[in-house]
Amino acid sequence: MNYREIITIEPDKMGGKPCIRGLRITVYDVLDYLGSGMSEAEILADFPDLTHDDLRACLAFAADRERRLVSIPA
């Protein structure tokens, strides 16, 4: 999956935060819902504009971003 086809960053939308397909749903929101224990089915029911691939793209985006972080020695 190429998350770059799904995750969009527009300076004038949601303060430039990464969003899903130009919607006003941020990657952070989806990750927060998953982290709080919501199931994929619950998220898709609450946000009918989202798809399974959108949720996977959020995870792929987060994994890619994490890989790019530089660790700073303590």
Contacts in CASP RR format, 6 or more apart in sequence:
PFRMAT RR
TARGET T0000
AUTHOR 0000-0000-0000
METHOD contacts of the structure
MODEL  1
MNYREIITIEPDKMGGKPCIRGLRITVYDVLDYLGSGMSEAEILADFPDL
THDDLRACLAFAADRERRLVSIPA
1 53 0 8 1.000
1 56 0 8 1.000
1 57 0 8 1.000
1 60 0 8 1.000
3 56 0 8 1.000
3 57 0 8 1.000
3 58 0 8 1.000
3 60 0 8 1.000
3 61 0 8 1.000
3 64 0 8 1.000
5 57 0 8 1.000
6 20 0 8 1.000
6 21 0 8 1.000
6 53 0 8 1.000
6 54 0 8 1.000
6 57 0 8 1.000
7 18 0 8 1.000
7 19 0 8 1.000
7 20 0 8 1.000
7 27 0 8 1.000
7 57 0 8 1.000
7 58 0 8 1.000
7 61 0 8 1.000
8 18 0 8 1.000
8 19 0 8 1.000
8 20 0 8 1.000
8 21 0 8 1.000
8 22 0 8 1.000
9 16 0 8 1.000
9 17 0 8 1.000
9 18 0 8 1.000
9 19 0 8 1.000
10 16 0 8 1.000
10 19 0 8 1.000
10 22 0 8 1.000
13 19 0 8 1.000
13 22 0 8 1.000
13 24 0 8 1.000
14 24 0 8 1.000
14 26 0 8 1.000
17 26 0 8 1.000
17 27 0 8 1.000
17 28 0 8 1.000
18 26 0 8 1.000
18 27 0 8 1.000
18 28 0 8 1.000
18 61 0 8 1.000
19 25 0 8 1.000
19 26 0 8 1.000
19 27 0 8 1.000
20 26 0 8 1.000
20 27 0 8 1.000
20 30 0 8 1.000
20 50 0 8 1.000
20 54 0 8 1.000
20 57 0 8 1.000
20 58 0 8 1.000
21 54 0 8 1.000
23 49 0 8 1.000
23 50 0 8 1.000
25 47 0 8 1.000
25 49 0 8 1.000
25 50 0 8 1.000
27 58 0 8 1.000
27 61 0 8 1.000
27 62 0 8 1.000
30 43 0 8 1.000
30 50 0 8 1.000
30 54 0 8 1.000
30 55 0 8 1.000
30 58 0 8 1.000
31 58 0 8 1.000
31 59 0 8 1.000
31 62 0 8 1.000
33 42 0 8 1.000
33 43 0 8 1.000
34 40 0 8 1.000
34 43 0 8 1.000
34 55 0 8 1.000
34 59 0 8 1.000
38 46 0 8 1.000
40 52 0 8 1.000
40 55 0 8 1.000
43 50 0 8 1.000
43 55 0 8 1.000
44 50 0 8 1.000
44 51 0 8 1.000
44 52 0 8 1.000
44 55 0 8 1.000
END
